[in-house]
Amino acid sequence: MVLSQPVAGIGSRGLAALIDSIIIVIIVLAFVAGALALNAVSFRVGALGPLLILLVVVASVTPVIYYVGFEVATAGRSVGKIIFGLRVVDLSGVPVGVGDSLVRNLLRILDFLPLLYGIGVVAMFLGRQPRRLGDLAAGTVVVHDHGLRHLSPFETAPLIAAGSEIGSPGPPIRALERGGRFELDLLQEFLGRRGLSHETRLRVASDLVAALSARLGSPLNDGETSEDPVRLLERAYLQLRQRLSGP
C-alpha cells in the first residue's frame, strides 16, 4: 500500500458487518411489509407467486446495492465501517471504484456460505492478511481509517516546498476537478510524512501520482512526465485545498 494504514482484523470487520446486516434486514423487511400490504389491498391471490419471486430477488440484490452504493459514494465506507472507523481500499491505498466494489460484493454471497461468512472467515484466517474471497478477487483490503479521519481538511501540510503560496499553486491540474476531501487528506498525509529518504519519498510520490490518476480517471500530470512527482503532489494539494476552501 502507498500509505501505511493498519489492516482491519476479523473482529472489527465482523462488528461493522453486523451493523450493515441489521440495516439491510430492515430495508428488506420494509419492502416485504409494503409488498404484502399492497397484495392484501389488491386481493390478487394469483399474484402471490410472482410476489414471492420478487421478494427473493430484492433480498438478493439489496446487499449488493447497499454496499456498492455506500462504498462508491463515501470512498470505501458503509455505515458499519463509518461507525468502526474502517475503509475499503485497493492495494495502493486508494478507495475502491465501482468495478472493484461490484466484484467484492457480488462474491459476498459466496463468502457468506454456508452460514455467517463461514468461507470468508476461513479465507481470512488462511491468508497473510485478513481478506475474504471478495477482497482477493477485487484486489482490495479493509483498513483502519485513523490516519485520514483525524486530519483537518484545510490544515497546512508541514512539508510544502518553500515559496509555494496558496494564491499561486501553479498551472491548473484538470484531473482535480473530480477530487474531494479524501484526496486532500491523502495528499496532506503524504506531504506531512517525515523521516523518508529522498529516494523513498520520490518512489512513494510516483506510486501515489499513478494511484490518484487512476482514481480520478485522468492523468494528474497532464502528460508532463518530467515534473518531479513530489512537486506535482504539492501543487495538487495547494490547488485542491484552494478549491475546497472556497473563495
C-alpha positions in Angstrom: 0.0 0.0 0.0 1.2 3.5 -0.7 0.3 4.8 2.7 0.6 2.6 5.8 -2.8 2.1 7.3 -3.3 -0.8 9.7 -5.3 -3.7 8.2 -8.6 -4.4 9.9 -9.0 -7.7 11.7 -11.9 -10.1 11.7 -13.3 -8.6 15.0 -13.8 -5.0 13.8 -14.9 -6.2 10.3 -17.4 -8.5 11.9 -18.9 -5.8 14.1 -19.2 -3.5 11.1 -20.8 -6.2 9.0 -23.3 -6.8 11.9 -24.4 -3.2 11.8 -24.7 -3.3 8.0 -26.6 -6.6 8.1 -29.1 -5.1 10.5 -29.7 -2.1 8.2 -30.1 -4.4 5.2 -32.6 -6.6 7.0 -34.6 -3.6 8.0 -34.6 -2.4 4.3 -35.7 -5.8 3.1 -38.4 -6.2 5.8 -39.8 -2.8 5.0 -40.1 -3.8 1.3 -41.7 -7.1 2.3 -44.2 -5.4 4.5 -45.0 -2.9 1.8 -45.4 -5.6 -0.9 -47.6 -7.8 1.3 -49.8 -4.8 2.3 -50.2 -3.9 -1.4 -51.1 -7.5 -2.3 -53.6 -7.7 0.6 -55.3 -4.5 -0.6 -55.5 -5.7 -4.2 -56.8 -9.1 -3.2 -55.0 -10.7 -6.0 -54.3 -14.3 -4.9 -52.8 -15.2 -8.2 -50.1 -12.6 -7.7 -48.7 -14.3 -4.6 -46.3 -16.5 -6.6 -44.7 -13.6 -8.6 -44.6 -11.6 -5.4 -42.5 -14.2 -3.6 -40.1 -14.4 -6.6 -39.8 -10.6 -6.5 -39.1 -10.7 -2.7 -36.3 -13.3 -3.2 -34.8 -11.1 -5.9 -35.0 -8.0 -3.7 -33.4 -9.9 -0.8 -30.5 -11.0 -3.1 -29.7 -7.7 -4.7 -30.3 -5.3 -1.8 -26.9 -6.2 -0.1 -25.0 -5.6 -3.3 -26.8 -2.3 -4.0 -26.3 -1.2 -0.4 -22.6 -2.0 -0.2 -21.6 -0.8 -3.7 -23.7 2.4 -3.3 -22.1 3.3 0.0 -18.5 2.3 -0.9 -18.6 4.4 -4.0 -20.4 7.4 -2.6 -18.3 7.6 0.6 -14.9 6.5 -0.7 -14.9 2.9 0.6 -17.2 3.0 3.7 -20.5 1.5 4.6 -22.5 2.6 7.6 -20.9 -0.1 9.7 -17.4 0.9 8.5 -18.0 4.5 9.3 -19.1 3.7 12.8 -16.0 1.5 13.5 -13.5 3.7 11.5 -12.9 1.3 8.6 -12.5 1.8 4.9 -12.1 -0.4 1.8 -9.1 0.5 -0.3 -7.2 -1.2 -3.2 -3.7 -2.4 -2.6 -2.2 1.0 -3.4 -4.3 2.6 -0.6 -6.9 4.3 -2.8 -10.6 3.8 -2.1 -12.4 1.3 -4.3 -14.1 2.3 -7.5 -17.4 0.9 -8.9 -15.8 -2.1 -10.6 -13.8 -3.3 -7.7 -16.7 -2.7 -5.3 -19.1 -4.7 -7.5 -16.7 -7.6 -7.7 -16.0 -7.8 -3.9 -19.7 -7.5 -3.1 -21.0 -10.0 -5.7 -18.7 -12.5 -4.2 -20.0 -11.7 -0.7 -22.7 -14.3 -1.4 -20.0 -17.0 -1.7 -18.1 -15.7 1.3 -21.3 -15.9 3.4 -21.7 -19.6 2.8 -22.5 -22.0 4.4 -23.6 -19.6 7.2 -22.4 -16.3 8.7 -19.5 -15.7 6.4 -18.1 -19.2 7.0 -16.0 -19.4 3.8 -15.0 -15.7 4.2 -13.7 -16.2 7.7 -11.7 -19.3 6.7 -10.1 -17.3 3.8 -9.2 -14.5 6.2 -7.5 -17.0 8.6 -5.6 -18.7 5.9 -4.3 -15.6 4.1 -1.3 -13.4 5.1 -3.9 -10.6 5.7 -7.5 -10.9 6.8 -9.0 -10.7 3.3 -12.1 -12.6 2.3 -12.6 -14.1 -1.2 -14.3 -10.9 -2.5 -11.2 -8.9 -1.4 -8.8 -11.3 -3.0 -10.7 -11.2 -6.3 -11.1 -7.5 -6.4 -7.6 -6.7 -5.1 -8.9 -4.8 -2.0 -8.3 -4.7 1.7 -10.2 -3.2 4.7 -8.1 -0.9 6.8 -8.5 1.2 9.9 -9.1 4.8 8.8 -7.5 6.6 11.7 -4.7 8.0 9.5 -7.2 10.1 7.5 -10.1 10.8 9.8 -8.1 12.9 12.3 -6.8 15.4 9.8 -8.3 18.9 9.5 -9.3 19.4 5.8 -7.6 22.8 5.4 -4.6 22.4 7.7 -1.3 23.4 6.0 0.8 20.4 5.3 4.2 20.9 7.0 6.4 19.8 4.2 5.1 22.0 1.4 8.0 23.4 -0.6 9.2 26.9 0.4 7.8 29.5 -1.9 4.6 27.6 -2.7 1.8 30.1 -1.9 -1.9 29.2 -1.7 -2.7 32.0 -4.1 -0.3 30.8 -6.8 -0.4 27.0 -6.9 0.9 26.7 -10.4 -0.7 25.6 -13.7 -4.2 24.1 -13.1 -4.4 20.3 -12.8 -7.6 19.3 -14.7 -7.9 15.9 -13.0 -8.5 17.6 -9.7 -12.0 18.7 -10.8 -13.1 15.2 -9.6 -11.1 15.4 -6.4 -12.6 15.9 -3.0 -12.0 15.7 0.8 -10.5 12.2 0.7 -7.9 13.2 -2.0 -7.0 16.3 0.0 -6.5 14.3 3.2 -4.4 11.7 1.3 -2.1 14.3 -0.2 -1.8 16.0 3.2 -0.9 12.8 4.9 1.9 12.1 2.4 3.3 15.6 2.4 3.3 15.6 6.2 5.4 12.5 6.5 8.8 12.9 8.0 11.8 10.7 8.1 11.6 9.4 4.5 14.8 9.2 2.4 14.8 11.2 -0.8 14.7 8.1 -2.9 11.8 6.6 -0.9 9.9 9.8 -1.0 10.2 10.0 -4.8 9.2 6.4 -5.2 6.1 6.7 -2.9 5.2 10.0 -4.7 5.3 8.3 -8.1 3.1 5.5 -6.8 0.7 8.0 -5.4 0.5 10.0 -8.6 -0.3 6.8 -10.5 -3.0 5.8 -7.9 -4.6 9.2 -7.9 -4.6 9.4 -11.7 -6.4 6.0 -11.8 -8.9 7.1 -9.2 -9.7 10.4 -10.8 -9.8 8.9 -14.3 -7.3 11.4 -15.8 -3.5 11.8 -15.6 -2.6 14.0 -12.7 0.4 15.4 -14.5 -1.5 16.2 -17.8 1.3 14.4 -19.8 4.1 16.4 -18.2 6.1 13.3 -17.2 9.3 15.2 -16.5 7.9 17.0 -13.4 9.2 15.9 -10.0 6.4 13.8 -8.5 6.7 15.3 -5.1 6.4 18.8 -6.5 3.4 17.7 -8.6 1.7 16.4 -5.4 2.5 19.7 -3.6 0.8 21.6 -6.5 -2.1 19.2 -6.4 -2.5 19.7 -2.6 -2.4 23.5 -2.9 -4.9 23.6 -5.8 -7.3 21.2 -4.2 -7.2 23.0 -0.8 -7.8 26.3 -2.5 -10.8 24.9 -4.4 -12.4 23.1 -1.4 -11.9 26.1 0.9 -13.8 28.4 -1.4 -13.2 32.0 -2.3 
